[in-house]
Amino acid sequence: MKWFTREHVLRISGVLLILTGSGFSLSWYLWLLPQGNRYDLRDRFTTKQYWIAAQNDIHRYGWYHDNFLIVGEYGDEHWAKWIMDRAAAGATLYGCGNDGHKEEALKYITNQDPSGGNDANGQKQWLQWWAENRGKSQLEWIQAGFLRYKVTASIPPSVAEQESLLGLMGNDSTNEAAAIPRFVKYNAFRWLRDSGFSPVGFALSNRMEAIPAVVQQGLLEYEKRYEWLPRRDEVGILPLCKTPEKKFVYPEPLFRTMRFQVILHGIMIVPVVAGVCLLLLARRSRRNASLHSGDTAH
């Protein structure tokens, strides 16, 4: 009997191919891919991607406490409906645990607070408000919210309306009657941002010394907010301006191109499949040899 048979060749070749494909897969996913991700600056860690992941997480696993802020700032009519449909079915809007202050999310989405801060009767007042306003758009909700502070917001806002919205943002009064809620300031910011407001253009077209101090403060507040939530992030955007803000498009890394991915996964999969096929062929060869030996013995 020969020591080094065709069966041994097939087995050794099959094992080597499987080890080659498996080793390349481990090298790619545990070392090469993480290294490449460090230099992929396009979409992996953007605010938009985070918002997409957060929405998927809520739909799969449910609402948890900290979701109220991200849903409030980035959500639209669909999220208001999602919250209110559950409230109508008996889920509470208030509380810290799994409820997660859904009423706070609604304030940011709608620019409204029908409860007036009255948590004890807030659920009923939100449901009543929803029954009366569910057919309106988010823009209409927000506009109605501004009217409570005697501010009109057109599409797009006029210069006078821009000043009024900046005034809401710049108001830092701590007096309960005069204070502007945070959700109103946020909606004033994005109404300006999403209508194409230019703070530099506004400042250059007006004499700063003639602008009220509260408007000047609002202009500074606008700049601060825009630094962490620019329009190009494409989250929480109100449909006020038809022309999207241009954003720099990073070149696509080579390792993310379709051609590279096909070749890459081919190197991973083909050797493993070929190795398994050779092992099966070796097993069949051994079985045939055993049968042949049995026939010879007879």
C-alpha positions in Angstrom: 0.0 0.0 0.0 1.4 3.4 -1.0 1.8 5.8 1.9 1.1 9.0 -0.1 -2.0 8.2 -2.1 -4.4 10.4 -4.1 -6.7 10.4 -1.1 -3.9 12.0 1.1 -3.3 14.7 -1.6 -7.0 15.6 -1.7 -7.2 15.7 2.1 -4.2 17.9 2.5 -5.1 20.2 -0.3 -8.7 20.5 1.1 -7.5 21.4 4.6 -5.0 23.9 3.2 -7.6 25.6 1.1 -10.0 25.8 4.1 -7.3 27.2 6.3 -6.3 29.8 3.6 -9.9 31.0 3.2 -10.6 31.1 6.9 -7.3 32.8 7.7 -7.9 35.5 5.1 -11.5 36.0 6.5 -10.2 36.4 10.0 -7.4 38.8 8.9 -9.9 40.9 7.0 -12.6 41.2 9.7 -10.4 41.4 12.7 -7.5 43.5 11.4 -7.8 44.9 7.8 -11.4 46.1 7.9 -11.1 47.9 11.3 -8.0 49.6 10.0 -9.8 50.7 6.8 -12.8 52.0 8.8 -10.6 54.5 10.6 -10.0 56.3 7.3 -13.6 56.0 5.9 -14.9 59.5 6.6 -18.1 59.4 4.5 -21.1 58.0 6.3 -20.1 55.6 9.0 -20.3 57.9 12.0 -22.5 60.7 10.8 -25.5 62.1 12.7 -27.7 60.8 10.0 -26.5 57.3 10.4 -26.9 57.5 14.1 -30.5 58.6 13.7 -31.2 55.7 11.3 -29.7 53.3 13.8 -31.7 54.8 16.7 -35.0 54.5 14.8 -34.3 50.9 14.0 -33.4 50.2 17.6 -36.7 51.7 18.8 -38.8 49.7 16.3 -37.0 46.5 17.2 -36.5 46.7 21.0 -38.9 49.5 22.1 -38.5 52.9 23.6 -36.1 53.6 26.4 -35.5 56.8 28.5 -33.0 58.7 26.4 -34.9 58.4 23.2 -37.1 61.4 24.0 -34.4 63.9 23.0 -33.2 62.4 19.7 -36.8 61.6 18.6 -37.9 65.1 19.6 -35.2 66.9 17.7 -35.2 64.7 14.6 -38.7 63.3 14.5 -41.6 64.3 12.2 -45.3 63.7 11.8 -44.7 60.0 11.6 -43.1 59.9 15.0 -45.8 62.0 16.5 -48.3 59.6 15.2 -46.2 56.6 16.5 -46.2 58.1 20.0 -49.9 59.2 20.0 -51.2 56.0 18.6 -49.7 54.2 21.6 -50.9 56.8 24.0 -54.5 56.4 22.6 -54.1 52.6 23.2 -53.3 53.3 26.9 -49.5 53.8 27.0 -48.5 56.7 29.2 -46.6 59.7 27.9 -45.1 60.7 31.2 -42.5 59.1 33.4 -38.9 58.2 33.4 -38.6 54.4 33.1 -39.6 52.8 29.8 -41.9 55.7 29.0 -38.9 58.0 28.6 -40.7 61.3 28.6 -42.5 60.9 25.3 -44.3 64.2 26.1 -41.0 66.0 25.8 -40.4 64.4 22.4 -43.8 65.7 21.3 -43.0 69.2 22.4 -39.9 69.3 20.2 -41.7 67.7 17.2 -44.8 69.9 17.4 -43.6 73.1 19.1 -46.6 72.7 21.4 -47.3 72.0 25.1 -51.1 71.7 25.6 -50.5 70.5 29.2 -48.8 73.8 30.1 -46.4 71.8 32.3 -49.3 70.1 34.2 -48.1 66.5 34.3 -51.1 65.4 36.3 -53.6 66.1 33.5 -51.1 66.1 30.7 -52.0 62.8 29.1 -55.7 63.9 28.6 -54.7 67.3 27.2 -52.2 65.8 24.7 -54.9 63.3 23.5 -57.4 66.1 23.1 -54.8 68.2 21.2 -54.0 65.3 19.0 -57.7 64.7 18.2 -58.0 68.3 17.0 -54.6 68.6 15.2 -53.6 65.2 13.9 -54.6 66.1 10.3 -52.2 69.1 10.2 -48.6 69.1 9.0 -45.6 69.5 11.3 -45.0 73.0 9.8 -48.5 74.0 10.8 -48.0 72.7 14.3 -44.7 74.7 14.6 -46.2 77.8 13.2 -49.1 77.7 15.7 -46.6 77.2 18.5 -44.8 80.4 17.5 -48.1 82.3 17.5 -48.3 81.7 21.3 -45.3 84.0 21.6 -46.7 86.5 19.0 -44.2 85.4 16.4 -45.2 84.7 12.8 -43.1 82.4 10.7 -43.7 82.4 7.0 -42.1 80.2 4.4 -39.6 81.6 4.0 -39.6 84.1 6.9 -39.3 87.8 6.2 -36.5 89.9 7.6 -38.8 91.1 10.4 -39.7 87.4 11.1 -36.1 86.4 11.2 -35.5 89.0 13.9 -38.5 87.7 15.9 -37.2 84.2 15.7 -33.7 85.2 16.7 -35.4 87.1 19.5 -36.9 83.9 20.8 -33.5 82.2 20.7 -31.8 85.1 22.4 -34.3 85.4 25.2 -32.5 84.2 28.4 -35.0 85.4 30.9 -35.4 83.1 33.9 -38.8 84.6 34.8 -41.4 81.8 34.4 -43.9 84.1 32.6 -41.3 85.5 30.1 -39.0 82.5 29.7 -38.9 80.8 26.3 -39.0 76.9 26.5 -36.1 75.0 25.0 -38.3 73.3 22.4 -39.5 76.7 21.1 -35.9 77.9 20.8 -34.9 74.7 19.0 -37.8 75.1 16.5 -36.9 78.8 16.0 -33.4 77.7 15.2 -34.3 75.1 12.6 -37.0 77.3 11.0 -34.2 79.7 10.3 -31.7 77.1 9.4 -34.0 75.2 7.0 -35.2 78.2 5.3 -31.7 79.1 4.1 -31.0 81.8 6.7 -27.5 83.3 6.5 -26.3 84.8 9.8 -23.4 86.6 8.1 -25.7 88.0 5.4 -28.1 89.1 8.1 -25.4 90.8 10.1 -23.9 92.6 7.0 -27.3 93.8 5.8 -28.0 95.5 9.2 -26.3 97.9 11.5 -25.5 95.7 14.5 -25.7 98.7 16.9 -29.3 99.2 15.7 -30.3 95.5 16.3 -31.9 94.9 19.7 -29.6 93.1 22.2 -31.9 90.1 22.4 -31.7 89.6 18.6 -27.9 90.0 18.7 -27.8 87.3 21.4 -30.0 85.1 19.3 -27.6 85.5 16.4 -24.8 84.2 18.6 -27.0 81.4 19.8 -27.8 80.4 16.2 -24.1 80.2 15.4 -23.5 77.9 18.4 -26.4 75.6 17.5 -25.4 75.4 13.8 -21.9 74.2 14.8 -23.3 70.9 16.2 -26.4 70.6 14.0 -25.7 71.9 10.5 -28.3 71.4 7.7 -26.0 69.2 5.8 -26.4 66.5 8.5 -29.9 65.9 7.0 -31.6 65.2 10.3 -34.6 67.0 11.8 -34.9 69.0 8.6 -38.1 71.0 8.0 -39.2 71.1 4.3 -38.8 74.9 4.0 -36.1 75.3 1.4 -36.0 73.5 -1.9 -32.3 73.8 -2.4 -30.3 71.4 -0.2 -27.1 72.6 1.3 -24.1 71.4 -0.7 -21.9 69.0 1.2 -18.4 67.8 0.5 -18.4 64.2 -0.9 -15.5 62.2 0.3 -13.9 59.9 -2.3 -15.0 56.3 -1.8 -12.3 54.1 -0.3 -11.0 51.4 -2.6 -12.0 48.6 -0.1 -15.7 49.7 -0.3 -16.0 49.5 -4.1 -18.1 46.7 -5.5 -15.3 45.3 -7.6 -12.9 45.1 -4.6 -15.7 43.5 -2.5 -16.4 40.8 -5.1 -12.7 39.9 -5.4 -12.3 40.0 -1.6 -15.2 37.7 -0.8 -14.1 35.4 -3.7 -10.7 35.0 -2.0 -12.5 34.1 1.3 -15.2 31.8 0.0 -13.8 30.0 -3.1 -10.8 28.3 -1.2 -13.1 27.2 1.6 -15.7 25.7 -0.8 -12.9 24.1 -2.9 -11.4 22.7 0.2 -14.7 21.1 1.3 -15.2 19.7 -2.2 -11.7 18.1 -2.1 -12.4 16.6 1.3 -15.6 15.1 0.0 -13.8 13.8 -3.0 -11.2 12.3 -0.8 -13.9 10.6 1.3 -15.5 9.3 -1.9 -12.1 8.1 -3.2 -11.5 6.2 0.1 -14.9 4.6 0.0 -14.4 3.5 -3.6 -11.0 2.1 -2.7 -12.6 0.1 0.2 -15.3 -1.3 -2.1 -12.6 -2.2 -4.7 -10.6 -4.0 -2.0 -13.6 -5.9 -0.9 -14.4 -7.0 -4.4 -10.8 -8.1 -4.9 -10.9 -10.2 -1.7 -13.9 -12.0 -2.9 
